[in-house]
Amino acid sequence: MYELCKDGGAWDFKQMGGQYQKFGNFAYGFYTRALGMSEAWANRYPGWYKVHQGKSRNEWASTHFQNPAGYRTTNAGRRYYDEMQRRHS
C-alpha cells in the first residue's frame, strides 16, 4: 500500500495536478474499503505518513494527524463503496 499511495506512487493522483487531490483521497477510501482494510487502519495510515514526512499538524490529532479535509474525503470514499455494495447486492 505504501508504494501505491506515497508521493509519486501510482495512486498519488495529485501528481497530475492539485485538482485531483480530492479524487485521490476519495479513491483511497474506496480502494481500502474494497480491499477489506479496517476503517481504523485506513484512517491512521495517511496521518502516519504525513507525520513521517513532517507535513502534519498537532491540531489534526482528532483526524489521526491527517488533513481534516482529506480525512472527510477518504471516509466519503469508504461510504460510497458501502452504498454501492448495498445497491448491487
PDB file of N, CA, C and O in Angstrom:
ATOM      1  N   MET A   1       0.829  -1.185   0.000  1.00  0.00           N
ATOM      2  CA  MET A   1       0.000   0.000   0.000  1.00  0.00           C
ATOM      3  C   MET A   1       0.877   1.254   0.000  1.00  0.00           C
ATOM      4  O   MET A   1       0.568   2.236  -0.674  1.00  0.00           O
ATOM      5  N   TYR A   2       1.972   1.211   0.762  1.00  0.00           N
ATOM      6  CA  TYR A   2       2.858   2.377   0.824  1.00  0.00           C
ATOM      7  C   TYR A   2       3.334   2.782  -0.564  1.00  0.00           C
ATOM      8  O   TYR A   2       3.286   3.960  -0.918  1.00  0.00           O
ATOM      9  N   GLU A   3       3.792   1.813  -1.351  1.00  0.00           N
ATOM     10  CA  GLU A   3       4.331   2.123  -2.679  1.00  0.00           C
ATOM     11  C   GLU A   3       3.264   2.741  -3.588  1.00  0.00           C
ATOM     12  O   GLU A   3       3.579   3.593  -4.418  1.00  0.00           O
ATOM     13  N   LEU A   4       2.024   2.322  -3.439  1.00  0.00           N
ATOM     14  CA  LEU A   4       0.938   2.864  -4.259  1.00  0.00           C
ATOM     15  C   LEU A   4       0.552   4.282  -3.848  1.00  0.00           C
ATOM     16  O   LEU A   4       0.265   5.125  -4.698  1.00  0.00           O
ATOM     17  N   CYS A   5       0.548   4.539  -2.543  1.00  0.00           N
ATOM     18  CA  CYS A   5      -0.009   5.791  -2.019  1.00  0.00           C
ATOM     19  C   CYS A   5       1.013   6.877  -1.730  1.00  0.00           C
ATOM     20  O   CYS A   5       0.644   8.035  -1.532  1.00  0.00           O
ATOM     21  N   LYS A   6       2.274   6.526  -1.701  1.00  0.00           N
ATOM     22  CA  LYS A   6       3.283   7.540  -1.361  1.00  0.00           C
ATOM     23  C   LYS A   6       3.298   8.649  -2.409  1.00  0.00           C
ATOM     24  O   LYS A   6       2.762   8.487  -3.506  1.00  0.00           O
ATOM     25  N   ASP A   7       3.915   9.770  -2.063  1.00  0.00           N
ATOM     26  CA  ASP A   7       4.065  10.852  -3.032  1.00  0.00           C
ATOM     27  C   ASP A   7       4.770  10.307  -4.268  1.00  0.00           C
ATOM     28  O   ASP A   7       5.863   9.750  -4.174  1.00  0.00           O
ATOM     29  N   GLY A   8       4.139  10.471  -5.418  1.00  0.00           N
ATOM     30  CA  GLY A   8       4.685   9.956  -6.669  1.00  0.00           C
ATOM     31  C   GLY A   8       4.296   8.524  -6.976  1.00  0.00           C
ATOM     32  O   GLY A   8       4.647   8.008  -8.037  1.00  0.00           O
ATOM     33  N   GLY A   9       3.565   7.855  -6.057  1.00  0.00           N
ATOM     34  CA  GLY A   9       3.118   6.482  -6.281  1.00  0.00           C
ATOM     35  C   GLY A   9       1.983   6.428  -7.297  1.00  0.00           C
ATOM     36  O   GLY A   9       1.438   7.458  -7.696  1.00  0.00           O
ATOM     37  N   ALA A  10       1.641   5.226  -7.703  1.00  0.00           N
ATOM     38  CA  ALA A  10       0.617   5.035  -8.738  1.00  0.00           C
ATOM     39  C   ALA A  10      -0.739   5.625  -8.349  1.00  0.00           C
ATOM     40  O   ALA A  10      -1.484   6.068  -9.224  1.00  0.00           O
ATOM     41  N   TRP A  11      -1.074   5.641  -7.056  1.00  0.00           N
ATOM     42  CA  TRP A  11      -2.361   6.183  -6.610  1.00  0.00           C
ATOM     43  C   TRP A  11      -2.246   7.627  -6.126  1.00  0.00           C
ATOM     44  O   TRP A  11      -3.196   8.147  -5.541  1.00  0.00           O
ATOM     45  N   ASP A  12      -1.123   8.281  -6.351  1.00  0.00           N
ATOM     46  CA  ASP A  12      -0.952   9.682  -5.965  1.00  0.00           C
ATOM     47  C   ASP A  12      -1.466  10.556  -7.105  1.00  0.00           C
ATOM     48  O   ASP A  12      -0.688  11.113  -7.879  1.00  0.00           O
ATOM     49  N   PHE A  13      -2.780  10.665  -7.191  1.00  0.00           N
ATOM     50  CA  PHE A  13      -3.406  11.375  -8.309  1.00  0.00           C
ATOM     51  C   PHE A  13      -3.087  12.865  -8.325  1.00  0.00           C
ATOM     52  O   PHE A  13      -3.166  13.496  -9.379  1.00  0.00           O
ATOM     53  N   LYS A  14      -2.727  13.440  -7.180  1.00  0.00           N
ATOM     54  CA  LYS A  14      -2.427  14.871  -7.155  1.00  0.00           C
ATOM     55  C   LYS A  14      -1.181  15.199  -7.971  1.00  0.00           C
ATOM     56  O   LYS A  14      -0.960  16.360  -8.315  1.00  0.00           O
ATOM     57  N   GLN A  15      -0.365  14.196  -8.287  1.00  0.00           N
ATOM     58  CA  GLN A  15       0.807  14.465  -9.125  1.00  0.00           C
ATOM     59  C   GLN A  15       0.393  14.896 -10.535  1.00  0.00           C
ATOM     60  O   GLN A  15       1.193  15.476 -11.269  1.00  0.00           O
ATOM     61  N   MET A  16      -0.856  14.613 -10.909  1.00  0.00           N
ATOM     62  CA  MET A  16      -1.371  15.048 -12.212  1.00  0.00           C
ATOM     63  C   MET A  16      -1.919  16.473 -12.144  1.00  0.00           C
ATOM     64  O   MET A  16      -2.293  17.051 -13.164  1.00  0.00           O
ATOM     65  N   GLY A  17      -1.961  17.021 -10.958  1.00  0.00           N
ATOM     66  CA  GLY A  17      -2.461  18.376 -10.746  1.00  0.00           C
ATOM     67  C   GLY A  17      -3.231  18.433  -9.443  1.00  0.00           C
ATOM     68  O   GLY A  17      -3.884  17.464  -9.052  1.00  0.00           O
ATOM     69  N   GLY A  18      -3.152  19.569  -8.773  1.00  0.00           N
ATOM     70  CA  GLY A  18      -3.816  19.730  -7.486  1.00  0.00           C
ATOM     71  C   GLY A  18      -5.312  19.486  -7.519  1.00  0.00           C
ATOM     72  O   GLY A  18      -5.912  19.137  -6.502  1.00  0.00           O
ATOM     73  N   GLN A  19      -5.918  19.670  -8.690  1.00  0.00           N
ATOM     74  CA  GLN A  19      -7.358  19.454  -8.808  1.00  0.00           C
ATOM     75  C   GLN A  19      -7.736  17.986  -8.595  1.00  0.00           C
ATOM     76  O   GLN A  19      -8.915  17.678  -8.416  1.00  0.00           O
ATOM     77  N   TYR A  20      -6.762  17.080  -8.613  1.00  0.00           N
ATOM     78  CA  TYR A  20      -7.032  15.654  -8.428  1.00  0.00           C
ATOM     79  C   TYR A  20      -6.813  15.179  -6.993  1.00  0.00           C
ATOM     80  O   TYR A  20      -6.979  13.994  -6.705  1.00  0.00           O
ATOM     81  N   GLN A  21      -6.446  16.079  -6.102  1.00  0.00           N
ATOM     82  CA  GLN A  21      -6.168  15.670  -4.729  1.00  0.00           C
ATOM     83  C   GLN A  21      -7.405  15.080  -4.050  1.00  0.00           C
ATOM     84  O   GLN A  21      -7.315  14.032  -3.411  1.00  0.00           O
ATOM     85  N   LYS A  22      -8.551  15.738  -4.181  1.00  0.00           N
ATOM     86  CA  LYS A  22      -9.775  15.205  -3.566  1.00  0.00           C
ATOM     87  C   LYS A  22     -10.134  13.851  -4.156  1.00  0.00           C
ATOM     88  O   LYS A  22     -10.522  12.935  -3.431  1.00  0.00           O
ATOM     89  N   PHE A  23     -10.005  13.722  -5.479  1.00  0.00           N
ATOM     90  CA  PHE A  23     -10.290  12.435  -6.105  1.00  0.00           C
ATOM     91  C   PHE A  23      -9.372  11.357  -5.538  1.00  0.00           C
ATOM     92  O   PHE A  23      -9.821  10.245  -5.259  1.00  0.00           O
ATOM     93  N   GLY A  24      -8.102  11.673  -5.366  1.00  0.00           N
ATOM     94  CA  GLY A  24      -7.156  10.702  -4.823  1.00  0.00           C
ATOM     95  C   GLY A  24      -7.536  10.253  -3.427  1.00  0.00           C
ATOM     96  O   GLY A  24      -7.446   9.066  -3.115  1.00  0.00           O
ATOM     97  N   ASN A  25      -7.960  11.182  -2.582  1.00  0.00           N
ATOM     98  CA  ASN A  25      -8.386  10.824  -1.229  1.00  0.00           C
ATOM     99  C   ASN A  25      -9.650   9.972  -1.265  1.00  0.00           C
ATOM    100  O   ASN A  25      -9.768   8.994  -0.526  1.00  0.00           O
ATOM    101  N   PHE A  26     -10.589  10.344  -2.121  1.00  0.00           N
ATOM    102  CA  PHE A  26     -11.824   9.578  -2.269  1.00  0.00           C
ATOM    103  C   PHE A  26     -11.510   8.159  -2.753  1.00  0.00           C
ATOM    104  O   PHE A  26     -12.029   7.182  -2.214  1.00  0.00           O
ATOM    105  N   ALA A  27     -10.660   8.059  -3.768  1.00  0.00           N
ATOM    106  CA  ALA A  27     -10.286   6.752  -4.317  1.00  0.00           C
ATOM    107  C   ALA A  27      -9.573   5.909  -3.270  1.00  0.00           C
ATOM    108  O   ALA A  27      -9.808   4.704  -3.185  1.00  0.00           O
ATOM    109  N   TYR A  28      -8.707   6.522  -2.472  1.00  0.00           N
ATOM    110  CA  TYR A  28      -8.013   5.802  -1.407  1.00  0.00           C
ATOM    111  C   TYR A  28      -9.029   5.187  -0.445  1.00  0.00           C
ATOM    112  O   TYR A  28      -8.907   4.017  -0.082  1.00  0.00           O
ATOM    113  N   GLY A  29     -10.023   5.960  -0.034  1.00  0.00           N
ATOM    114  CA  GLY A  29     -11.059   5.431   0.848  1.00  0.00           C
ATOM    115  C   GLY A  29     -11.830   4.296   0.200  1.00  0.00           C
ATOM    116  O   GLY A  29     -12.096   3.276   0.836  1.00  0.00           O
ATOM    117  N   PHE A  30     -12.186   4.471  -1.059  1.00  0.00           N
ATOM    118  CA  PHE A  30     -12.920   3.440  -1.802  1.00  0.00           C
ATOM    119  C   PHE A  30     -12.084   2.164  -1.911  1.00  0.00           C
ATOM    120  O   PHE A  30     -12.569   1.070  -1.622  1.00  0.00           O
ATOM    121  N   TYR A  31     -10.829   2.311  -2.327  1.00  0.00           N
ATOM    122  CA  TYR A  31      -9.958   1.140  -2.515  1.00  0.00           C
ATOM    123  C   TYR A  31      -9.684   0.410  -1.211  1.00  0.00           C
ATOM    124  O   TYR A  31      -9.720  -0.819  -1.167  1.00  0.00           O
ATOM    125  N   THR A  32      -9.410   1.161  -0.141  1.00  0.00           N
ATOM    126  CA  THR A  32      -9.109   0.480   1.118  1.00  0.00           C
ATOM    127  C   THR A  32     -10.326  -0.278   1.628  1.00  0.00           C
ATOM    128  O   THR A  32     -10.187  -1.349   2.220  1.00  0.00           O
ATOM    129  N   ARG A  33     -11.507   0.264   1.405  1.00  0.00           N
ATOM    130  CA  ARG A  33     -12.731  -0.446   1.806  1.00  0.00           C
ATOM    131  C   ARG A  33     -12.930  -1.682   0.944  1.00  0.00           C
ATOM    132  O   ARG A  33     -13.265  -2.750   1.456  1.00  0.00           O
ATOM    133  N   ALA A  34     -12.724  -1.545  -0.366  1.00  0.00           N
ATOM    134  CA  ALA A  34     -12.885  -2.678  -1.284  1.00  0.00           C
ATOM    135  C   ALA A  34     -11.890  -3.791  -0.970  1.00  0.00           C
ATOM    136  O   ALA A  34     -12.192  -4.970  -1.159  1.00  0.00           O
ATOM    137  N   LEU A  35     -10.715  -3.421  -0.495  1.00  0.00           N
ATOM    138  CA  LEU A  35      -9.687  -4.409  -0.154  1.00  0.00           C
ATOM    139  C   LEU A  35      -9.893  -5.015   1.229  1.00  0.00           C
ATOM    140  O   LEU A  35      -9.140  -5.898   1.640  1.00  0.00           O
ATOM    141  N   GLY A  36     -10.911  -4.543   1.948  1.00  0.00           N
ATOM    142  CA  GLY A  36     -11.232  -5.098   3.258  1.00  0.00           C
ATOM    143  C   GLY A  36     -10.388  -4.558   4.401  1.00  0.00           C
ATOM    144  O   GLY A  36     -10.361  -5.147   5.482  1.00  0.00           O
ATOM    145  N   MET A  37      -9.704  -3.455   4.180  1.00  0.00           N
ATOM    146  CA  MET A  37      -8.891  -2.869   5.247  1.00  0.00           C
ATOM    147  C   MET A  37      -9.798  -2.181   6.258  1.00  0.00           C
ATOM    148  O   MET A  37     -10.809  -1.580   5.896  1.00  0.00           O
ATOM    149  N   SER A  38      -9.429  -2.275   7.505  1.00  0.00           N
ATOM    150  CA  SER A  38     -10.260  -1.680   8.550  1.00  0.00           C
ATOM    151  C   SER A  38     -10.292  -0.161   8.412  1.00  0.00           C
ATOM    152  O   SER A  38      -9.364   0.458   7.892  1.00  0.00           O
ATOM    153  N   GLU A  39     -11.374   0.411   8.889  1.00  0.00           N
ATOM    154  CA  GLU A  39     -11.503   1.868   8.865  1.00  0.00           C
ATOM    155  C   GLU A  39     -10.408   2.506   9.708  1.00  0.00           C
ATOM    156  O   GLU A  39      -9.850   3.540   9.339  1.00  0.00           O
ATOM    157  N   ALA A  40     -10.105   1.882  10.843  1.00  0.00           N
ATOM    158  CA  ALA A  40      -9.051   2.417  11.709  1.00  0.00           C
ATOM    159  C   ALA A  40      -7.720   2.469  10.969  1.00  0.00           C
ATOM    160  O   ALA A  40      -7.024   3.483  11.015  1.00  0.00           O
ATOM    161  N   TRP A  41      -7.365   1.391  10.293  1.00  0.00           N
ATOM    162  CA  TRP A  41      -6.096   1.365   9.556  1.00  0.00           C
ATOM    163  C   TRP A  41      -6.115   2.389   8.434  1.00  0.00           C
ATOM    164  O   TRP A  41      -5.163   3.151   8.265  1.00  0.00           O
ATOM    165  N   ALA A  42      -7.191   2.406   7.671  1.00  0.00           N
ATOM    166  CA  ALA A  42      -7.286   3.313   6.524  1.00  0.00           C
ATOM    167  C   ALA A  42      -7.214   4.774   6.953  1.00  0.00           C
ATOM    168  O   ALA A  42      -6.690   5.610   6.217  1.00  0.00           O
ATOM    169  N   ASN A  43      -7.732   5.089   8.132  1.00  0.00           N
ATOM    170  CA  ASN A  43      -7.690   6.468   8.616  1.00  0.00           C
ATOM    171  C   ASN A  43      -6.361   6.825   9.272  1.00  0.00           C
ATOM    172  O   ASN A  43      -5.942   7.981   9.223  1.00  0.00           O
ATOM    173  N   ARG A  44      -5.701   5.863   9.878  1.00  0.00           N
ATOM    174  CA  ARG A  44      -4.440   6.158  10.564  1.00  0.00           C
ATOM    175  C   ARG A  44      -3.252   6.215   9.620  1.00  0.00           C
ATOM    176  O   ARG A  44      -2.329   6.999   9.841  1.00  0.00           O
ATOM    177  N   TYR A  45      -3.256   5.411   8.587  1.00  0.00           N
ATOM    178  CA  TYR A  45      -2.092   5.342   7.700  1.00  0.00           C
ATOM    179  C   TYR A  45      -1.734   6.693   7.077  1.00  0.00           C
ATOM    180  O   TYR A  45      -0.564   7.073   7.127  1.00  0.00           O
ATOM    181  N   PRO A  46      -2.680   7.439   6.493  1.00  0.00           N
ATOM    182  CA  PRO A  46      -2.297   8.729   5.895  1.00  0.00           C
ATOM    183  C   PRO A  46      -1.697   9.694   6.920  1.00  0.00           C
ATOM    184  O   PRO A  46      -0.765  10.434   6.606  1.00  0.00           O
ATOM    185  N   GLY A  47      -2.226   9.686   8.134  1.00  0.00           N
ATOM    186  CA  GLY A  47      -1.675  10.545   9.174  1.00  0.00           C
ATOM    187  C   GLY A  47      -0.266  10.133   9.548  1.00  0.00           C
ATOM    188  O   GLY A  47       0.611  10.981   9.713  1.00  0.00           O
ATOM    189  N   TRP A  48      -0.048   8.836   9.683  1.00  0.00           N
ATOM    190  CA  TRP A  48       1.297   8.327   9.974  1.00  0.00           C
ATOM    191  C   TRP A  48       2.267   8.784   8.894  1.00  0.00           C
ATOM    192  O   TRP A  48       3.376   9.231   9.188  1.00  0.00           O
ATOM    193  N   TYR A  49       1.842   8.669   7.655  1.00  0.00           N
ATOM    194  CA  TYR A  49       2.692   9.068   6.535  1.00  0.00           C
ATOM    195  C   TYR A  49       3.005  10.564   6.599  1.00  0.00           C
ATOM    196  O   TYR A  49       4.148  10.974   6.398  1.00  0.00           O
ATOM    197  N   LYS A  50       1.988  11.372   6.879  1.00  0.00           N
ATOM    198  CA  LYS A  50       2.192  12.821   6.962  1.00  0.00           C
ATOM    199  C   LYS A  50       3.122  13.189   8.123  1.00  0.00           C
ATOM    200  O   LYS A  50       3.967  14.074   7.981  1.00  0.00           O
ATOM    201  N   VAL A  51       2.972  12.519   9.263  1.00  0.00           N
ATOM    202  CA  VAL A  51       3.852  12.776  10.405  1.00  0.00           C
ATOM    203  C   VAL A  51       5.297  12.483  10.010  1.00  0.00           C
ATOM    204  O   VAL A  51       6.191  13.280  10.295  1.00  0.00           O
ATOM    205  N   HIS A  52       5.526  11.359   9.364  1.00  0.00           N
ATOM    206  CA  HIS A  52       6.889  10.979   8.976  1.00  0.00           C
ATOM    207  C   HIS A  52       7.456  11.871   7.877  1.00  0.00           C
ATOM    208  O   HIS A  52       8.673  11.948   7.712  1.00  0.00           O
ATOM    209  N   GLN A  53       6.606  12.532   7.138  1.00  0.00           N
ATOM    210  CA  GLN A  53       7.063  13.498   6.137  1.00  0.00           C
ATOM    211  C   GLN A  53       7.275  14.883   6.741  1.00  0.00           C
ATOM    212  O   GLN A  53       7.845  15.766   6.100  1.00  0.00           O
ATOM    213  N   GLY A  54       6.817  15.066   7.964  1.00  0.00           N
ATOM    214  CA  GLY A  54       6.876  16.384   8.583  1.00  0.00           C
ATOM    215  C   GLY A  54       5.810  17.327   8.054  1.00  0.00           C
ATOM    216  O   GLY A  54       5.968  18.546   8.119  1.00  0.00           O
ATOM    217  N   LYS A  55       4.712  16.764   7.524  1.00  0.00           N
ATOM    218  CA  LYS A  55       3.653  17.572   6.920  1.00  0.00           C
ATOM    219  C   LYS A  55       2.347  17.535   7.710  1.00  0.00           C
ATOM    220  O   LYS A  55       1.290  17.867   7.174  1.00  0.00           O
ATOM    221  N   SER A  56       2.413  17.138   8.968  1.00  0.00           N
ATOM    222  CA  SER A  56       1.208  17.071   9.784  1.00  0.00           C
ATOM    223  C   SER A  56       1.192  18.244  10.759  1.00  0.00           C
ATOM    224  O   SER A  56       2.169  18.982  10.887  1.00  0.00           O
ATOM    225  N   ARG A  57       0.078  18.395  11.431  1.00  0.00           N
ATOM    226  CA  ARG A  57      -0.074  19.460  12.431  1.00  0.00           C
ATOM    227  C   ARG A  57      -0.671  18.865  13.699  1.00  0.00           C
ATOM    228  O   ARG A  57      -1.480  17.939  13.639  1.00  0.00           O
ATOM    229  N   ASN A  58      -0.274  19.395  14.827  1.00  0.00           N
ATOM    230  CA  ASN A  58      -0.803  18.907  16.103  1.00  0.00           C
ATOM    231  C   ASN A  58      -2.315  19.049  16.182  1.00  0.00           C
ATOM    232  O   ASN A  58      -2.986  18.198  16.767  1.00  0.00           O
ATOM    233  N   GLU A  59      -2.859  20.111  15.603  1.00  0.00           N
ATOM    234  CA  GLU A  59      -4.313  20.314  15.679  1.00  0.00           C
ATOM    235  C   GLU A  59      -5.093  19.290  14.856  1.00  0.00           C
ATOM    236  O   GLU A  59      -6.322  19.261  14.918  1.00  0.00           O
ATOM    237  N   TRP A  60      -4.409  18.463  14.099  1.00  0.00           N
ATOM    238  CA  TRP A  60      -5.064  17.408  13.323  1.00  0.00           C
ATOM    239  C   TRP A  60      -5.149  16.086  14.101  1.00  0.00           C
ATOM    240  O   TRP A  60      -5.471  15.052  13.515  1.00  0.00           O
ATOM    241  N   ALA A  61      -4.871  16.105  15.385  1.00  0.00           N
ATOM    242  CA  ALA A  61      -4.874  14.872  16.181  1.00  0.00           C
ATOM    243  C   ALA A  61      -6.208  14.132  16.086  1.00  0.00           C
ATOM    244  O   ALA A  61      -6.228  12.902  16.044  1.00  0.00           O
ATOM    245  N   SER A  62      -7.316  14.863  16.052  1.00  0.00           N
ATOM    246  CA  SER A  62      -8.635  14.205  16.025  1.00  0.00           C
ATOM    247  C   SER A  62      -8.903  13.472  14.711  1.00  0.00           C
ATOM    248  O   SER A  62      -9.804  12.636  14.639  1.00  0.00           O
ATOM    249  N   THR A  63      -8.128  13.782  13.675  1.00  0.00           N
ATOM    250  CA  THR A  63      -8.269  13.083  12.386  1.00  0.00           C
ATOM    251  C   THR A  63      -7.023  12.239  12.116  1.00  0.00           C
ATOM    252  O   THR A  63      -6.605  12.059  10.972  1.00  0.00           O
ATOM    253  N   HIS A  64      -6.439  11.723  13.214  1.00  0.00           N
ATOM    254  CA  HIS A  64      -5.254  10.856  13.140  1.00  0.00           C
ATOM    255  C   HIS A  64      -4.097  11.548  12.423  1.00  0.00           C
ATOM    256  O   HIS A  64      -3.318  10.903  11.721  1.00  0.00           O
ATOM    257  N   PHE A  65      -3.992  12.851  12.604  1.00  0.00           N
ATOM    258  CA  PHE A  65      -2.917  13.686  12.051  1.00  0.00           C
ATOM    259  C   PHE A  65      -2.955  13.809  10.538  1.00  0.00           C
ATOM    260  O   PHE A  65      -1.967  14.179   9.905  1.00  0.00           O
ATOM    261  N   GLN A  66      -4.095  13.496   9.977  1.00  0.00           N
ATOM    262  CA  GLN A  66      -4.327  13.698   8.549  1.00  0.00           C
ATOM    263  C   GLN A  66      -5.060  15.034   8.381  1.00  0.00           C
ATOM    264  O   GLN A  66      -5.831  15.429   9.256  1.00  0.00           O
ATOM    265  N   ASN A  67      -4.830  15.711   7.293  1.00  0.00           N
ATOM    266  CA  ASN A  67      -5.561  16.935   6.987  1.00  0.00           C
ATOM    267  C   ASN A  67      -7.058  16.641   7.118  1.00  0.00           C
ATOM    268  O   ASN A  67      -7.537  15.686   6.507  1.00  0.00           O
ATOM    269  N   PRO A  68      -7.807  17.423   7.891  1.00  0.00           N
ATOM    270  CA  PRO A  68      -9.229  17.134   8.087  1.00  0.00           C
ATOM    271  C   PRO A  68     -10.032  17.027   6.792  1.00  0.00           C
ATOM    272  O   PRO A  68     -10.933  16.194   6.698  1.00  0.00           O
ATOM    273  N   ALA A  69      -9.726  17.847   5.801  1.00  0.00           N
ATOM    274  CA  ALA A  69     -10.453  17.755   4.527  1.00  0.00           C
ATOM    275  C   ALA A  69     -10.166  16.422   3.846  1.00  0.00           C
ATOM    276  O   ALA A  69     -11.080  15.793   3.314  1.00  0.00           O
ATOM    277  N   GLY A  70      -8.927  15.989   3.856  1.00  0.00           N
ATOM    278  CA  GLY A  70      -8.576  14.693   3.278  1.00  0.00           C
ATOM    279  C   GLY A  70      -9.222  13.545   4.032  1.00  0.00           C
ATOM    280  O   GLY A  70      -9.660  12.561   3.436  1.00  0.00           O
ATOM    281  N   TYR A  71      -9.276  13.681   5.345  1.00  0.00           N
ATOM    282  CA  TYR A  71      -9.905  12.671   6.197  1.00  0.00           C
ATOM    283  C   TYR A  71     -11.381  12.503   5.826  1.00  0.00           C
ATOM    284  O   TYR A  71     -11.872  11.384   5.676  1.00  0.00           O
ATOM    285  N   ARG A  72     -12.075  13.632   5.683  1.00  0.00           N
ATOM    286  CA  ARG A  72     -13.503  13.570   5.322  1.00  0.00           C
ATOM    287  C   ARG A  72     -13.695  12.951   3.932  1.00  0.00           C
ATOM    288  O   ARG A  72     -14.609  12.153   3.725  1.00  0.00           O
ATOM    289  N   THR A  73     -12.842  13.319   2.998  1.00  0.00           N
ATOM    290  CA  THR A  73     -12.980  12.804   1.636  1.00  0.00           C
ATOM    291  C   THR A  73     -12.660  11.316   1.577  1.00  0.00           C
ATOM    292  O   THR A  73     -13.318  10.570   0.852  1.00  0.00           O
ATOM    293  N   THR A  74     -11.656  10.878   2.332  1.00  0.00           N
ATOM    294  CA  THR A  74     -11.329   9.454   2.414  1.00  0.00           C
ATOM    295  C   THR A  74     -12.528   8.670   2.936  1.00  0.00           C
ATOM    296  O   THR A  74     -12.887   7.631   2.381  1.00  0.00           O
ATOM    297  N   ASN A  75     -13.143   9.169   4.000  1.00  0.00           N
ATOM    298  CA  ASN A  75     -14.300   8.473   4.564  1.00  0.00           C
ATOM    299  C   ASN A  75     -15.502   8.516   3.630  1.00  0.00           C
ATOM    300  O   ASN A  75     -16.319   7.595   3.637  1.00  0.00           O
ATOM    301  N   ALA A  76     -15.623   9.561   2.832  1.00  0.00           N
ATOM    302  CA  ALA A  76     -16.693   9.608   1.827  1.00  0.00           C
ATOM    303  C   ALA A  76     -16.492   8.497   0.796  1.00  0.00           C
ATOM    304  O   ALA A  76     -17.465   7.893   0.345  1.00  0.00           O
ATOM    305  N   GLY A  77     -15.262   8.228   0.427  1.00  0.00           N
ATOM    306  CA  GLY A  77     -14.973   7.127  -0.498  1.00  0.00           C
ATOM    307  C   GLY A  77     -15.354   5.781   0.091  1.00  0.00           C
ATOM    308  O   GLY A  77     -15.879   4.919  -0.613  1.00  0.00           O
ATOM    309  N   ARG A  78     -15.093   5.598   1.373  1.00  0.00           N
ATOM    310  CA  ARG A  78     -15.469   4.345   2.050  1.00  0.00           C
ATOM    311  C   ARG A  78     -16.989   4.208   2.099  1.00  0.00           C
ATOM    312  O   ARG A  78     -17.525   3.128   1.849  1.00  0.00           O
ATOM    313  N   ARG A  79     -17.679   5.293   2.420  1.00  0.00           N
ATOM    314  CA  ARG A  79     -19.155   5.249   2.471  1.00  0.00           C
ATOM    315  C   ARG A  79     -19.745   4.978   1.089  1.00  0.00           C
ATOM    316  O   ARG A  79     -20.728   4.249   0.962  1.00  0.00           O
ATOM    317  N   TYR A  80     -19.145   5.566   0.056  1.00  0.00           N
ATOM    318  CA  TYR A  80     -19.620   5.336  -1.309  1.00  0.00           C
ATOM    319  C   TYR A  80     -19.480   3.862  -1.679  1.00  0.00           C
ATOM    320  O   TYR A  80     -20.385   3.286  -2.284  1.00  0.00           O
ATOM    321  N   TYR A  81     -18.370   3.259  -1.325  1.00  0.00           N
ATOM    322  CA  TYR A  81     -18.193   1.826  -1.588  1.00  0.00           C
ATOM    323  C   TYR A  81     -19.302   1.027  -0.902  1.00  0.00           C
ATOM    324  O   TYR A  81     -19.914   0.153  -1.516  1.00  0.00           O
ATOM    325  N   ASP A  82     -19.556   1.327   0.362  1.00  0.00           N
ATOM    326  CA  ASP A  82     -20.605   0.611   1.096  1.00  0.00           C
ATOM    327  C   ASP A  82     -21.968   0.795   0.434  1.00  0.00           C
ATOM    328  O   ASP A  82     -22.740  -0.158   0.329  1.00  0.00           O
ATOM    329  N   GLU A  83     -22.265   2.003  -0.009  1.00  0.00           N
ATOM    330  CA  GLU A  83     -23.541   2.274  -0.677  1.00  0.00           C
ATOM    331  C   GLU A  83     -23.657   1.480  -1.974  1.00  0.00           C
ATOM    332  O   GLU A  83     -24.718   0.928  -2.266  1.00  0.00           O
ATOM    333  N   MET A  84     -22.601   1.417  -2.742  1.00  0.00           N
ATOM    334  CA  MET A  84     -22.622   0.651  -3.997  1.00  0.00           C
ATOM    335  C   MET A  84     -22.815  -0.839  -3.720  1.00  0.00           C
ATOM    336  O   MET A  84     -23.489  -1.531  -4.483  1.00  0.00           O
ATOM    337  N   GLN A  85     -22.234  -1.325  -2.646  1.00  0.00           N
ATOM    338  CA  GLN A  85     -22.425  -2.726  -2.274  1.00  0.00           C
ATOM    339  C   GLN A  85     -23.881  -2.994  -1.906  1.00  0.00           C
ATOM    340  O   GLN A  85     -24.442  -4.020  -2.290  1.00  0.00           O
ATOM    341  N   ARG A  86     -24.490  -2.076  -1.165  1.00  0.00           N
ATOM    342  CA  ARG A  86     -25.904  -2.246  -0.789  1.00  0.00           C
ATOM    343  C   ARG A  86     -26.803  -2.222  -2.021  1.00  0.00           C
ATOM    344  O   ARG A  86     -27.730  -3.025  -2.130  1.00  0.00           O
ATOM    345  N   ARG A  87     -26.537  -1.319  -2.935  1.00  0.00           N
ATOM    346  CA  ARG A  87     -27.373  -1.191  -4.134  1.00  0.00           C
ATOM    347  C   ARG A  87     -27.262  -2.389  -5.067  1.00  0.00           C
ATOM    348  O   ARG A  87     -28.217  -2.728  -5.765  1.00  0.00           O
ATOM    349  N   HIS A  88     -26.114  -3.020  -5.079  1.00  0.00           N
ATOM    350  CA  HIS A  88     -25.869  -4.091  -6.050  1.00  0.00           C
ATOM    351  C   HIS A  88     -25.824  -5.478  -5.421  1.00  0.00           C
ATOM    352  O   HIS A  88     -25.300  -6.417  -6.020  1.00  0.00           O
ATOM    353  N   SER A  89     -26.368  -5.609  -4.224  1.00  0.00           N
ATOM    354  CA  SER A  89     -26.384  -6.942  -3.606  1.00  0.00           C
ATOM    355  C   SER A  89     -27.795  -7.464  -3.471  1.00  0.00           C
ATOM    356  O   SER A  89     -27.998  -8.571  -2.973  1.00  0.00           O
TER     357      SER A  89
END
